[in-house]
Amino acid sequence: MENISQPAKAFTNIRKAFLIAGIITLAISVAVIFPIESSKTYFLEELPYTFLTLAIALLLGMFGLLGNNFFKGLLLLFVSSIVGFILFYFAFPVIRGSAFISIWLGIPSGIIAALVFMVANYYFLRAAKSYRLLKQIIVYSIILLIVAILFGYGGDWIYDITEYFKRDD
């Protein structure tokens, strides 16, 4: 009789390999590629290799963590980025450049909200039995609202903190 647990174990080893590859890619992106690119520019738009390797690390890590649910996670990221775009489109009045603001702030805030929601859903909501979908929608809405407020009105808080410590009092 065959051992049917072997394919599941092989898939687990594949998932571990993808997770390790995602972590290594993330480390290379943050420790090597970003410092090299940021020394040559002051604008975020001029960091293409950093964003490319971060996206690759995200996809590898998502596959390593989600496994069979990888495409559900991608769908959540896509839908969340659209929801973030729509939120920012209606949050700002119709002014010149409001569509640009919606794209620039809405899509990244939607992606970050989806990633934080996936972690919160795994740790806090997976054992919920009653009203699980309602709880997930409420938690996602709160996370998206917090992330959107931070993106929209937070400003460059790292710059503000460094300027605060540089001031002469």
C-alpha positions in Angstrom: 0.0 0.0 0.0 1.3 3.5 -0.9 2.0 6.2 1.5 -0.4 9.0 0.6 1.1 11.5 3.0 4.2 11.8 0.8 2.7 14.3 -1.7 1.5 16.6 1.1 4.9 16.6 2.7 6.6 17.3 -0.7 4.2 20.3 -1.2 5.1 21.5 2.3 8.8 21.4 1.4 8.0 23.3 -1.8 6.1 25.9 0.2 9.0 26.2 2.6 11.4 26.7 -0.3 9.2 29.5 -1.7 8.9 31.2 1.7 12.7 31.0 2.2 13.2 32.4 -1.4 10.8 35.2 -0.6 12.6 36.1 2.6 16.0 36.1 0.8 14.6 38.2 -2.0 13.2 40.7 0.5 16.6 40.9 2.3 18.4 41.4 -0.9 16.0 44.1 -2.0 16.1 46.0 1.3 19.8 45.5 2.1 21.4 45.7 -1.3 19.2 47.0 -4.1 17.5 49.9 -2.2 20.7 51.5 -0.9 22.3 51.4 -4.3 19.2 52.9 -6.0 18.4 55.4 -3.3 21.9 56.9 -3.4 21.3 57.9 -7.0 17.8 59.5 -6.6 15.4 61.3 -4.4 12.2 60.2 -6.0 10.2 57.0 -5.4 9.5 56.7 -9.1 13.1 56.1 -9.9 13.5 52.9 -7.8 12.2 50.3 -10.3 14.4 47.4 -9.2 13.5 47.9 -5.6 9.8 47.8 -6.3 10.3 44.8 -8.7 12.2 42.8 -6.1 9.7 43.7 -3.3 6.8 42.5 -5.5 8.6 39.3 -6.3 9.4 38.8 -2.6 5.7 39.4 -1.8 4.5 36.9 -4.3 7.0 34.3 -3.3 6.1 34.8 0.4 2.4 34.7 -0.3 2.7 31.4 -2.1 4.9 30.0 0.7 2.3 31.0 3.3 -1.0 30.6 1.5 -0.2 27.5 -0.6 -3.5 26.4 -2.3 -5.1 29.7 -1.4 -2.6 31.8 -3.3 -5.0 32.9 -5.9 -7.5 33.9 -3.3 -4.9 36.1 -1.7 -4.1 37.6 -5.1 -7.8 38.3 -5.6 -8.0 39.9 -2.2 -5.0 42.2 -3.0 -6.6 43.1 -6.4 -10.0 43.8 -5.0 -8.6 45.7 -2.0 -6.5 47.9 -4.2 -9.6 48.8 -6.2 -11.6 49.5 -3.0 -8.7 51.7 -1.8 -8.8 53.6 -5.1 -12.5 54.1 -4.9 -12.3 55.2 -1.3 -9.7 57.9 -2.1 -11.6 58.9 -5.2 -14.7 59.7 -3.2 -12.8 61.0 -0.1 -11.2 63.9 -2.0 -13.3 66.6 -3.6 -13.3 66.9 -7.4 -10.2 69.0 -7.8 -7.5 69.0 -10.3 -5.4 65.9 -9.8 -7.9 64.0 -7.6 -7.6 60.9 -9.9 -3.8 61.0 -9.5 -4.2 61.2 -5.7 -6.6 58.3 -5.8 -4.1 56.2 -7.8 -1.1 57.3 -5.8 -2.6 56.8 -2.3 -5.5 54.4 -2.9 -3.9 51.5 -4.5 -0.9 51.2 -2.1 -3.2 51.7 0.9 -5.5 49.0 -0.4 -2.6 46.6 -0.8 -1.3 47.3 2.6 -4.7 47.0 4.2 -5.2 43.6 2.5 -1.8 42.3 3.8 -2.6 43.4 7.3 -6.1 41.9 7.0 -4.7 38.6 5.9 -2.5 38.5 9.1 -5.4 39.6 11.3 -7.7 37.1 9.7 -5.3 34.3 10.3 -4.5 35.1 13.9 -7.8 36.5 15.3 -10.7 35.5 13.1 -10.0 31.9 11.9 -11.6 30.4 15.0 -14.7 32.6 14.7 -17.8 30.4 14.2 -20.7 32.8 14.2 -21.0 35.9 11.9 -17.6 35.2 10.5 -18.1 37.1 7.2 -19.6 40.1 9.0 -16.6 40.2 11.4 -14.2 39.9 8.5 -15.9 42.8 6.6 -15.9 45.0 9.8 -12.2 44.2 10.5 -11.2 44.9 6.9 -13.1 48.2 6.8 -11.5 49.3 10.1 -8.0 48.4 8.8 -8.6 50.1 5.5 -9.9 53.2 7.2 -6.8 53.4 9.5 -4.4 52.8 6.6 -6.2 55.3 4.4 -6.0 58.0 7.1 -2.3 57.3 7.7 -1.7 57.5 3.9 -3.9 60.5 3.3 -3.1 62.7 6.3 0.0 61.1 7.8 2.5 62.9 5.6 6.1 62.0 5.6 6.4 61.2 9.3 9.9 59.9 9.0 11.0 63.2 7.6 9.1 65.1 10.4 10.7 63.0 13.1 14.2 63.5 11.7 13.6 67.2 11.3 12.3 67.4 14.9 15.6 65.9 16.2 17.7 68.2 14.0 16.1 71.5 15.2 18.2 73.8 17.3 16.5 74.6 20.6 
